[in-house]
Amino acid sequence: MADFDSLRFAQDLKGVEFPSEQAERLTSLIRDYIPADAVKTNDLANTEKRLDEKINRLEERITSTLTSELKQLEQKMTIRLGTMIAAAIAIVVAAQKLV
């Protein structure tokens, strides 16, 4: 929300033949009910930009972590598969010697 220009607002009301006293009173009421720390459009834009940056950094960390964990899992699975194949070959060789 842009800063409220009470003088301009009162003048605009008077410009459309709004009674001067009512224009000033209405302007005063509006000014009193708009908090000084009301969120401005540029505040929202800056907050959105910071949130986007944080989300992007978080996505990068998650992707990096998952990639690393998947590589470790792949190595473990390769070792287990190799061990199972070696054990199977040993069992087949032992069974052939018995026959």
Steps between C-alpha positions, in 0.01 A plus 500: 500500500639842408534768764166668560504860379230650718526850352457374146214274607317791666558718193371225270185470710449875492562488124193283454299742711522302822432740790830636633433411864396145412798457268740603775328280760494198271868556416583521869315176575669313218843626608428388859399150391791434266785383722835673451667162463258371236663262259620670184510337157878524484523335846303206364717485188818498711360231728398291200850536351666393828265202532571395140874516568464292817282245320756473219784447749295237682421321173872496414588355841231234472608407148866483603421287805276261306754465222772415751281250685391334177864456394580339836198272470602404147849406621358288784262323265782431253713349777210286625417378150865417436517312830185301415634413154834389647319288760280344231803414289673348803191289575479379140874412495469317833194312379681392182793363705258293706337349193 
